[in-house]
Amino acid sequence: MGYCGLVCETCPIYLATRKENRSEQAMLRVEIARLCREQYGLAYQAEDITDCDGCLGEESQLFPPSRNCAIRSCAKEKGLENCAYCSDYTCEQLETFFTTEPTARERLEKLRRARKSS
């Protein structure tokens, strides 16, 4: 799971990165660019969709918006596994993010509840 509660293994960009068949990978990148435009208003083309190993990975293979993500930067700076363990949970950045990704909130909340009950 990423810092913000997204699950990399279900992310289309992460999945496209792992495709060995280049034509399948190209088709996925076209679809991802379309989703980025429709869901987030980002003017991406298929060639803008780079390989990504997830925001917990190395910078060398990271989708550019993840590289510049304020949530990621903050969590890394604080040395957190993810935002569920932050003393400032939920911050304004997360609240804004949750408006487009409510399932990420659910995942982080579940981790926080599990931590409190142990």
C-alpha positions as CSV (number, residue, x, y, z in Angstrom):
1,M,0.0,0.0,0.0
2,G,1.2,3.5,-0.8
3,Y,1.5,6.3,1.8
4,C,-1.9,7.6,0.9
5,G,-3.8,4.4,1.1
6,L,-3.8,3.4,-2.6
7,V,-2.9,-0.2,-3.4
8,C,-0.2,-0.4,-6.0
9,E,-1.0,-4.0,-7.0
10,T,-4.4,-2.7,-8.3
11,C,-3.1,0.5,-9.9
12,P,-3.3,0.3,-13.8
13,I,0.0,2.1,-14.1
14,Y,1.7,-0.5,-11.9
15,L,0.0,-3.3,-13.8
16,A,1.0,-1.9,-17.1
17,T,4.6,-1.7,-15.9
18,R,4.6,-5.5,-15.2
19,K,3.1,-6.5,-18.6
20,E,5.7,-8.4,-20.7
21,N,3.6,-8.2,-23.9
22,R,4.5,-4.7,-25.3
23,S,1.3,-4.4,-27.3
24,E,-0.8,-5.2,-24.2
25,Q,1.3,-2.6,-22.3
26,A,0.7,0.0,-25.0
27,M,-3.1,-0.6,-25.0
28,L,-3.1,-0.2,-21.2
29,R,-1.2,3.1,-21.4
30,V,-3.8,4.4,-23.9
31,E,-6.6,3.5,-21.4
32,I,-4.7,4.9,-18.5
33,A,-4.2,8.2,-20.3
34,R,-8.0,8.3,-21.0
35,L,-8.8,7.7,-17.4
36,C,-6.4,10.4,-16.2
37,R,-8.1,12.9,-18.5
38,E,-11.6,11.8,-17.5
39,Q,-11.2,11.3,-13.8
40,Y,-8.6,13.8,-12.9
41,G,-8.6,16.4,-15.7
42,L,-4.9,15.6,-16.5
43,A,-4.0,16.1,-20.2
44,Y,-2.0,12.9,-20.5
45,Q,-1.2,11.0,-23.7
46,A,-0.2,7.3,-23.7
47,E,3.5,8.3,-24.0
48,D,3.2,10.2,-20.7
49,I,2.4,7.1,-18.8
50,T,5.7,5.9,-17.6
51,D,6.7,2.7,-15.7
52,C,6.0,2.8,-12.0
53,D,7.0,0.4,-9.1
54,G,4.8,2.3,-6.6
55,C,5.6,5.3,-4.5
56,L,7.4,3.3,-1.9
57,G,9.9,2.3,-4.6
58,E,12.9,4.0,-6.0
59,E,12.7,7.3,-7.8
60,S,14.1,5.8,-11.0
61,Q,10.9,4.0,-11.9
62,L,8.1,6.2,-10.5
63,F,5.2,7.8,-12.3
64,P,6.0,11.6,-12.4
65,P,2.9,12.7,-10.4
66,S,3.9,10.3,-7.7
67,R,7.5,11.6,-7.7
68,N,6.1,15.1,-7.0
69,C,3.3,14.0,-4.6
70,A,3.1,16.2,-1.5
71,I,1.6,13.3,0.5
72,R,4.5,11.0,-0.5
73,S,7.1,13.7,0.3
74,C,5.5,14.4,3.7
75,A,5.3,10.7,4.7
76,K,8.9,10.0,3.6
77,E,10.2,13.1,5.5
78,K,8.4,11.8,8.6
79,G,9.7,8.3,8.1
80,L,6.2,6.8,8.0
81,E,5.1,3.5,6.6
82,N,1.9,5.3,5.5
83,C,-0.3,8.1,6.5
84,A,-2.4,6.0,8.9
85,Y,0.5,6.2,11.4
86,C,0.8,10.0,11.2
87,S,0.1,12.1,14.3
88,D,-1.4,14.7,11.9
89,Y,-3.9,12.3,10.4
90,T,-6.0,13.5,8.5
91,C,-4.3,16.5,7.1
92,E,-5.6,18.9,4.5
93,Q,-3.7,17.1,1.7
94,L,-5.2,13.8,2.5
95,E,-8.7,15.3,2.8
96,T,-8.4,16.7,-0.6
97,F,-7.0,13.4,-2.0
98,F,-9.9,11.5,-0.4
99,T,-12.5,13.4,-2.4
100,T,-11.3,11.5,-5.5
101,E,-10.1,8.4,-3.8
102,P,-12.5,7.5,-0.9
103,T,-11.4,3.9,-0.8
104,A,-7.9,5.1,0.2
105,R,-9.5,6.7,3.3
106,E,-11.2,3.4,4.1
107,R,-7.9,1.5,4.0
108,L,-6.1,4.0,6.1
109,E,-9.0,4.1,8.6
110,K,-8.9,0.3,8.9
111,L,-5.2,0.4,9.7
112,R,-5.7,3.1,12.3
113,R,-8.5,1.0,14.0
114,A,-6.3,-2.1,13.9
115,R,-3.5,-0.2,15.5
116,K,-5.7,1.2,18.3
117,S,-7.1,-2.3,19.1
118,S,-3.7,-4.0,19.4
